[in-house]
Amino acid sequence: MHTVYKSFISHSQTIMSKTLDDKQQFIELRAKGYSFSCIADELGISKPTLIGWSQEEDTNKDIHNLQTLYMDELQEKYAMTKRHRIAVFGEVLNRAKDELSNRDLSTLPTDKLINLVIKLSDTLKQDETELELHGEVELPMLRIGELQKWNI
């Protein structure tokens, strides 16, 4: 009986390990934008099971966070991060403002330069938001020995 029990426990652990591996693969594929049908075919898991997994709060957060990280990688790869755009537009904006300050405001090209300053300022305002991760993190605050929990 003892051997049968050990065999059952070993088999159960193998199944749980496979399920966790499948779930991790599901999270990765879903974060990359694969459909439930495509993932079901790839992993050999029923579509209703995958949909059930996607409705679990922790799994949903993991998918969202991985999507965010994948998007960040793509933006870095193609130098399209908000930080990069802000730096480039900010530099051009500063040069345009410097040029504007040296011009007589009664000339026609100044009007076009003002429009450029407005457009660049609006573009910079649109890029003020940061990437957002979901979950909880504990951060040490100024008080020694205490931890404050923040939702991010």
N, C-alpha and C positions, 0 to 999 in steps of 0.2 A: 504494500500500500504506500509506503514511504517513497518508493521509486516512482510510482504512478503520480504521486502528488508533485514531486520534483519535476517530472516530465511536463505535467500540466502547467506548473508555474513557469518553466522555461518557455513553453509554447506560448503562454499568455504574454510574457515579456517580449517575445519575438513579434507577436501580432501588434502589441502596443507600440513597439519601436517602428515597425513598418508603417503603422497608422500615423505616427508623428512625422516620419519621413515623408509620407504622402501629403500630409497636411502642409508641411514646409514647402514642398514642391508646388502644391496648389497655391499657396500664398505668393510664391515667386512668379508663377505663371500668370496669376490674376493681376498682380502688380504690373506685369509687362503688358497687360491689356488683352490677354487671351480670353475667349468666350468660355462659358461653362461647358458647352458641347465639345469644344476643342480640348479642354483640359480633361474632360471625362474620357475621351478617346485616348489621350496621351497617357493618363494614369490608370485607366481601367477601373475607374470608380464611377458610380452612378451619378448622374446630374443632380437628382434630389439631395444626395449626400453632400455634394459640393455646395449647393445652394444653402443647405443647413449650416455648413461650416462658415460660409460667408456672412451669415446672420449672427454669428457669435461675436460679442463685443470685442474681445481680445484679438480675434482673427481679423476682424474688420479694421481695427487700429493697426495691426501689423501690415495689412495690405496697403492702407493709406500711407503709413510711414515709409514703406518700401517704394511706393510710387513716388513719394516726395524725394527719396534718395536717388532713384533712377532719373528723375527729372533734373535734379541738381547735377548729376554726372553728365547728362546730355548738354545742359547749359554750360558747364565748365568746358566740355570738349569743344563746343562751338563758340566759346567766348561770348555767350549770350546771357551771362548772369546779370541780375539787376545791379550788382555792385559794379560790374564792368560798364554797363550802359550808363549808370549814374556818373562814373568817372569820366567817360568819353563825353557825354552830353554836358556835364559840369564844366569840363575843360573848354569846350566850344562856347558854352554860355559865358564863361568868364572872359574869353577873348572877345566875344561879341559886345559884352558890357564895356570892356576897356575901349574898344573901337568907338562905341556909341558915346562914351564920355569925351572923346576927342573930336566929335563931330558937332557941326552946327545943326541944331534941330530943325532948321527951316529948309534943309535940302531934302530932295525926294529920296535918295538912297537911305537916309536915316529912317524913313517910314518903314522901309523893307527890313532894316536892321531891328527896329522895334518889334515887328512881327516875328522875326527870328527869335528874339529874346522871349517873347510871350510863348511861342510854340515850344521852345526848349524848357522853359519853366514848367509848362503844363506836362510835358513828357516826364520831367523829373518828379513831379508830384504823383504821377501814376505809378512810379516805381518805388514808392516809399514803403510798401508792405514787404514783410519778410516771409520766408518759407515757414510752415507751421507743422510741428509734430504733435501728435495727440498722445496723452498718457500723463503719468504723474512722475515727478522727480523731487528728490529731497535736496535742498540747497542749504548750506550752512549760512546763517545770518550773522549779523554783527555781534549778537550776544554769544558769549563763549559757552560751549557745551549744549546748546539747544539747536535743534534742526527744525526748519520751517518747511512744510510741504506746499508745493506750488503746482497748480495744474498748468500744463503747457499745451 
